[in-house]
Amino acid sequence: MQAIDDKARGFGGDPLVVLLKTAQSRQLLVERAREGDADAFSVVYERYAGTTFGFVLIRTRDRALTEEITSRRSCARSAGSSR
């Protein structure tokens, strides 16, 4: 992972944001988040929170429940146990 971080910095970007650019890299970023990397989790969460919220809201039709399901805390708890 260090090589990826170094390469991204060489392009002047945040290594974790650069990882979102390809499917294989996105998978690595998700794996890092699942392993407890808080920075990786934040990047993944910020990228997909809006889409996830919309998806859940359509299904629950309950804004309060959707907010609870998609909260950062709930998602972080799930990321660590969704293997």
C-alpha positions in Angstrom: 0.0 0.0 0.0 2.9 2.3 0.6 3.8 2.2 -3.1 0.3 3.4 -4.0 0.5 6.2 -1.4 3.9 7.3 -2.7 2.7 7.3 -6.3 -0.4 9.3 -5.5 1.6 11.9 -3.6 3.9 12.2 -6.7 0.8 13.3 -8.7 0.0 15.9 -6.0 -3.1 14.1 -4.8 -4.4 12.7 -1.6 -3.5 9.0 -1.8 -6.9 7.8 -0.6 -8.8 10.0 -3.1 -6.6 8.8 -5.9 -7.5 5.3 -5.0 -11.1 6.0 -6.0 -10.2 6.3 -9.7 -10.2 2.7 -10.7 -12.2 -0.4 -9.8 -9.2 -2.3 -8.5 -8.1 0.7 -6.5 -11.6 1.3 -5.0 -11.5 -2.3 -3.8 -8.2 -1.7 -2.1 -9.6 1.4 -0.5 -12.7 -0.5 0.8 -10.4 -3.3 2.1 -8.4 -0.7 4.0 -11.6 0.8 5.5 -12.7 -2.7 6.5 -9.3 -3.3 8.2 -9.9 -0.2 10.4 -8.2 2.6 8.4 -10.2 5.6 9.5 -9.0 7.8 6.7 -9.9 5.2 4.1 -13.3 4.8 5.7 -13.9 8.6 5.6 -13.1 8.7 1.8 -15.4 5.8 1.1 -18.2 7.2 3.3 -18.0 10.6 1.8 -18.0 9.3 -1.8 -21.0 7.0 -1.4 -23.1 8.5 1.5 -25.4 10.4 -0.7 -26.1 7.5 -3.1 -26.6 5.1 -0.2 -28.9 7.5 1.6 -31.1 7.8 -1.5 -31.2 4.0 -2.0 -32.2 3.4 1.6 -34.7 6.2 1.7 -36.5 4.8 -1.3 -36.8 1.5 0.4 -37.7 2.6 3.9 -39.7 5.7 3.1 -38.8 6.9 6.5 -36.2 9.7 6.7 -35.4 9.2 10.4 -34.8 5.5 10.0 -32.7 6.2 6.8 -30.6 8.7 8.7 -29.9 6.1 11.5 -29.1 3.3 9.0 -26.7 5.5 6.9 -25.1 7.4 9.8 -21.4 7.4 9.9 -21.4 5.5 13.2 -23.7 2.8 11.8 -21.7 2.5 8.6 -18.4 2.3 10.5 -19.7 -0.4 12.8 -21.0 -2.4 9.7 -17.7 -1.9 7.8 -15.8 -3.7 10.5 -18.2 -6.7 10.6 -19.4 -7.2 7.0 -17.0 -9.9 6.0 
